[in-house]
Amino acid sequence: MRADHDTQDAQRSIPGELARGTRGGTVPGAHEQYGPGCRHRLRRDFALAKDRAVALQQFIPGTEDYYYYHALHALNTGAYDAALANFKPWIERHGHTARVTEIQVRHALLTYEKNPKGSLDFLNTHLGLRFDHQRETVGAIPQLPTVLDQKQIDRGTLKANSFARWVNLENFEDAALDWLATEGLGWQAPPQSHPAPATARLAEPAQSSSTTT
């Protein structure tokens, strides 16, 4: 039984030893070596520790758990600048994960009294809030146009806009070709455009369906 206890004690000390041995650097993927069970134990130890600063020494620098729990402990102790210092290396190593956002929101809420503008700016951006809505007045008569501006939809205006943007008759529907043919267009397509003749698009008159007896 004593041998089993010694083995368990040695296994418990592995994370702390590794953390102390790599405090000046990073062991890529080291947290995966512990497995889910060990990561759960580290989090439990942090939550139940009488001195969480000591429990933090078990986390390996460079892992997301390391940044998360150091930032969380800093927020819990009122060291808001220390929590803020974790964001840059944390995001550079692991991206903007959900845990980063969680700590950033906590930081914004906890520092509102000290920096209300900064907190509100962050929350507005994070939540996508907008305050450009128009006031609704009950019973007010809408001061909005009820008809289309005839100058904007006039046939001459539409024709001029089409000729200004196209070098052929492609912007005109077939129904417009009849009245275009009766007008002096005063317009000639550039030689390189080679537009199809408008007459090719003109519909033939419908033939009478009457029968002869």
Steps between C-alpha positions, in 0.01 A plus 500: 500500500784738584648450154166592344484821707855589399412449132193718531700774676760490223233526234341799676835681503564463126304808388664718763848377414446557130364846564796593717739359241348695213404825667737691275369342181223296346448131447282471188225246548607416855148539633385223266749264670306526827169392351150626584510352853808696601368823349181452699704453818698818432180698462354345814815581695478861386133529598548348846845640584535720806783680320423507129830668420666173603254294295583707192856368508376163374389641163753483218589838346371539147195277540152650482426382854803698616375827348138439595558428868767767545266759348206371704699515823614854416139609450390333823770686694439836333826495302328614181817616323661163564198328349520727196865409447401138426285579199770577241715184543188291559340602169829474311544137611143368499290746300195687620330206672175502699703501823680816392165667438371383838790663683479816289131539584574446869777760479269753331229455764736514795681812377184695410524735798864575423465527122130517400566614143747220432263239645201627303697522176613139539151372586339694215746348253479151651119494506454689172279764662365791296326814619408668171132409507248774427250597764147376443227752583153354543240674285749708305435550129790352300685764302592260224442515124197311374582510128813436299698794368391519137828662399687190614283253308434714192559310173748762381697482826519121487606508135775754571630293793512186285692665217743647753584156642461262204635520146210303352133428559550214746351697791172550313232236514341382178183692585697826482634444148179610328508851642879520470468433126270801463738741672808668368751345734791721400730226617737266321674203657882486474623271219657255744173430681334326200148513651235270364250686279197613694279368222613148582331533837175644374214254537309411186133602495269225611328335204125487486346169602178554299388213277349511152183313419 
